[in-house]
Amino acid sequence: MKAARLDLAYRDECAGLLIRLNECRRASGFAPWECGHERHAFEKCEYLLYRERVAARAAEAAEAKKV
């Protein structure tokens, strides 16, 4: 991740997908119609991580309400 120069904010479970996406973007000259599959895979991974965080916070809130 350091060699790929990823910011700390992007070093999560989806970092491997982001590295491939950035490589594709550089190879295609950042053409917006290229790298669609890589972008979709990365965005889906980020969305699933978001859903996990929301579910965890909801569980924490429900647990706090019980006490």
C-alpha positions in Angstrom: 0.0 0.0 0.0 2.9 2.3 0.7 4.4 1.5 -2.7 1.0 2.3 -4.3 1.0 5.7 -2.4 -2.4 5.2 -0.9 -3.5 7.7 1.7 -4.1 6.4 5.2 -7.8 7.1 4.8 -8.0 4.6 1.9 -6.1 1.7 3.6 -9.0 -0.5 4.4 -10.3 -3.9 3.2 -10.9 -2.5 -0.2 -7.4 -1.2 -0.7 -6.4 -3.9 -3.2 -9.3 -3.0 -5.4 -8.4 0.6 -5.2 -4.8 -0.1 -6.2 -6.0 -2.0 -9.3 -8.5 0.8 -10.1 -5.7 3.5 -9.9 -3.4 1.4 -12.1 -6.2 1.1 -14.7 -6.9 4.8 -14.5 -3.3 5.7 -15.1 -3.0 3.2 -18.0 -6.1 4.6 -19.7 -5.2 8.3 -19.1 -8.1 8.8 -16.6 -10.7 8.2 -19.4 -14.1 8.2 -17.6 -15.5 5.4 -19.8 -12.6 3.0 -19.0 -12.1 0.9 -15.9 -15.9 0.5 -15.3 -15.6 -3.0 -13.8 -12.8 -2.0 -11.4 -14.6 1.1 -10.3 -17.8 -0.9 -9.7 -16.0 -3.5 -7.7 -14.3 -0.9 -5.5 -17.5 1.1 -4.9 -19.4 -2.1 -4.1 -16.7 -3.0 -1.5 -16.8 0.4 0.0 -20.7 0.3 0.2 -20.6 -3.1 1.9 -18.1 -1.8 4.5 -20.4 1.2 5.0 -23.3 -1.2 5.6 -21.3 -3.1 8.1 -20.4 0.0 10.0 -24.0 1.2 10.1 -25.2 -2.2 11.4 -22.5 -2.2 14.1 -23.6 1.3 15.2 -27.2 0.3 15.2 -26.4 -2.8 17.4 -24.4 -0.6 19.8 -27.3 1.8 20.0 -29.7 -1.0 20.7 -27.4 -2.4 23.3 -27.1 1.0 25.0 -30.9 1.3 25.1 -31.2 -2.0 26.9 -29.0 -0.8 29.7 
